[in-house]
């Protein structure tokens, strides 16, 4: 989707969000709503993103949030807005799936849409400790896959796991991203791709 297409999709999402009952949105998306400001607070990678429905504006005061909504805004903004509109009140399953194994994974996460996990491996393959430190800075929790791995919440009901394997004399370092199996209940494949993209790129900015 080009930049004009993304802008149009964002505008559609803003209008859809304005027509929804805030209580319903909060229950489905696990976010907060402030009646006095008419806006939501949506956690994303450890940052509180303010969603001003009246002004069609997403903001975050932290430096990390500025990166998320600024340099990576092409991916993050459409993900947050569509999540607020479409999220379902479902518990996380705990079952992990590779992006290519999703029902529509053959359309996304391939070719020009491949995630830049190779860049994560190159940046952190010799230092899992730095990888874990960056994951914690993004609100993540260290878990036990690979040589190092973190569970992140780019969106409250859409966790991802980023896994790193060290390189050695036989194999280069590698990294991968996994979704919870419930992810497709919340977002369409193209928006899941955007969510995965900003989750991976936040390790590289």
C-alpha positions in Angstrom: 0.0 0.0 0.0 1.4 3.4 -1.0 1.5 6.4 1.2 -1.7 7.8 -0.3 -3.4 4.5 0.3 -2.2 4.4 3.9 -3.5 8.0 4.5 -6.9 7.0 3.1 -7.0 3.9 5.3 -6.1 6.0 8.3 -8.9 8.4 7.6 -11.4 5.6 7.2 -10.2 4.2 10.5 -10.6 7.5 12.3 -14.2 7.9 11.1 -15.0 4.3 12.0 -13.5 4.8 15.5 -15.5 8.0 16.0 -18.7 6.0 15.5 -17.9 3.3 18.1 -19.0 3.2 21.7 -15.9 4.0 23.8 -16.8 1.4 26.4 -17.0 -1.3 23.8 -13.7 -0.2 22.3 -12.0 -0.4 25.7 -13.4 -3.8 26.5 -12.4 -5.3 23.1 -9.0 -3.6 22.7 -7.9 -3.5 26.4 -7.3 0.3 26.3 -8.3 3.2 28.4 -10.6 6.1 27.5 -10.8 9.6 29.0 -14.3 11.1 28.6 -13.1 14.7 29.3 -10.6 14.6 26.4 -12.5 12.2 24.2 -9.4 10.2 23.6 -7.9 6.7 24.2 -4.6 5.6 25.6 -3.2 2.6 23.7 -0.1 1.0 25.1 2.4 0.1 22.4 5.9 -1.4 23.0 5.9 0.0 26.5 4.7 3.5 25.5 1.4 5.1 26.1 0.1 6.4 22.8 -2.6 9.1 23.1 -5.3 8.8 20.5 -7.2 12.0 20.0 -10.3 11.1 18.0 -11.6 14.6 17.5 -8.3 15.9 16.1 -7.3 12.7 14.3 -4.0 12.8 16.1 -1.7 10.2 17.7 0.9 11.4 20.1 3.4 10.1 22.7 5.6 12.2 24.9 8.6 9.8 25.3 11.6 9.7 23.0 10.8 6.1 22.2 7.2 7.0 21.4 8.5 9.8 19.1 10.4 7.2 17.1 7.4 4.9 17.0 5.0 7.5 15.7 7.6 9.5 13.7 10.2 7.5 11.8 8.0 4.4 12.0 4.7 6.1 11.8 4.0 4.6 8.3 3.6 1.3 10.1 2.6 2.1 13.6 -0.3 4.6 13.0 -2.3 2.4 10.7 -1.7 -0.6 13.1 -2.9 1.3 16.2 -6.0 2.8 14.5 -7.1 -0.5 12.9 -6.5 -2.3 16.2 -8.8 0.1 18.1 -11.5 -0.4 15.5 -11.3 -4.2 14.9 -9.8 -5.8 18.1 -11.8 -8.6 19.8 -12.1 -9.4 23.4 -10.1 -12.7 23.2 -7.4 -14.0 25.6 -3.9 -14.7 24.3 -3.7 -18.3 23.3 0.0 -18.8 24.1 0.4 -20.8 20.8 3.0 -19.1 18.5 2.8 -19.1 14.7 5.3 -17.9 12.1 3.9 -15.1 9.9 4.2 -17.2 6.8 2.0 -19.8 8.4 -1.0 -17.4 8.8 -4.0 -18.0 6.6 -2.9 -15.1 4.4 0.8 -15.4 5.0 1.4 -16.2 1.4 0.3 -12.7 0.4 2.3 -10.9 3.0 5.6 -11.6 4.7 7.1 -12.8 1.4 9.2 -11.1 -1.3 9.3 -7.4 -0.9 7.3 -7.7 2.3 9.9 -9.9 4.1 10.6 -8.7 7.6 14.1 -7.3 8.2 15.0 -9.8 10.9 18.3 -10.4 9.1 19.3 -6.9 10.2 18.4 -7.6 13.8 20.6 -10.7 13.7 23.5 -8.7 12.2 23.0 -6.0 14.9 22.7 -8.3 17.9 24.1 -11.7 16.9 27.2 -11.2 18.9 25.5 -9.8 21.9 22.2 -11.4 23.1 22.6 -9.2 26.2 22.1 -6.0 24.2 19.2 -7.6 22.4 17.5 -8.4 25.7 18.2 -4.9 27.0 16.6 -3.4 23.9 13.6 -5.7 24.3 13.2 -4.7 27.9 13.4 -1.0 26.9 10.4 -1.7 24.6 8.4 -3.1 27.5 9.3 -6.7 26.7 9.9 -9.7 28.9 12.7 -12.2 28.4 11.6 -15.7 27.6 13.4 -18.9 26.8 13.3 -19.5 23.0 16.6 -19.5 21.0 19.7 -18.0 22.5 17.7 -14.9 23.5 14.1 -14.0 23.1 11.6 -11.4 24.2 7.8 -11.1 24.3 6.6 -7.7 23.2 3.2 -6.1 23.0 3.0 -3.8 20.0 -0.7 -3.8 20.7 -2.4 -4.9 23.9 -4.0 -8.1 22.5 -1.4 -8.7 19.8 1.8 -10.0 21.4 4.9 -10.9 19.3 7.9 -12.9 20.2 11.3 -11.9 18.7 13.9 -14.7 18.8 17.6 -14.4 18.3 20.2 -17.2 17.7 23.9 -16.5 18.0 26.1 -17.1 15.0 29.0 -19.6 15.0 31.6 -21.0 12.6 29.0 -23.0 10.8 25.9 -20.8 10.8 25.4 -17.0 10.8 23.3 -15.4 13.4 19.6 -15.3 12.7 16.4 -13.8 14.2 12.7 -14.4 13.7 9.3 -13.0 14.8 6.4 -15.1 15.9 2.7 -14.0 16.5 0.2 -15.4 18.9 -2.2 -17.6 17.1 -5.1 -15.2 17.8 -3.6 -12.3 15.9 -5.8 -12.7 12.8 -8.9 -12.2 15.0 -7.8 -8.7 15.6 -6.1 -7.4 12.4 -6.1 -8.1 8.7 -2.9 -9.5 7.2 -1.6 -6.3 5.7 -2.0 -4.6 9.1 -0.4 -7.5 10.9 2.6 -7.0 8.5 2.8 -3.3 9.5 2.6 -4.3 13.2 5.4 -6.8 12.7 7.5 -4.3 10.8 7.4 -1.6 13.5 8.1 -4.2 16.1 11.2 -5.4 14.3 12.4 -1.9 13.3 12.3 -0.6 16.8 15.3 -2.8 17.5 17.2 -1.0 14.7 16.4 2.7 15.3 
